[in-house]
C-alpha cells in the first residue's frame, strides 16, 4: 500500500475508536 492508503486506514481506525467510546 502507498502512504495515502495507510493514512486513510489509520484515520478510519481512529474514527472507529472514537465512535466506540
GIVENFEN-V170682 format. One record per residue. N is the residue number from 1. RES is the residue in one small letter. OMEGA is omega in whole degrees, 0 to 359 (999 if undefined). Layout:
# GIVENFEN-V170682
n->N res->RES omega->OMEGA
n->N res->RES omega->OMEGA
This chain:
# GIVENFEN-V170682
n->1 res->x omega->179
n->2 res->x omega->185
n->3 res->x omega->182
n->4 res->x omega->180
n->5 res->x omega->180
n->6 res->x omega->181
n->7 res->x omega->180
n->8 res->x omega->180
n->9 res->x omega->179
n->10 res->x omega->180
n->11 res->x omega->179
n->12 res->x omega->179
n->13 res->x omega->179
n->14 res->x omega->180
n->15 res->x omega->180
n->16 res->x omega->180
n->17 res->x omega->181
n->18 res->x omega->181
n->19 res->x omega->182
n->20 res->x omega->183
n->21 res->x omega->999
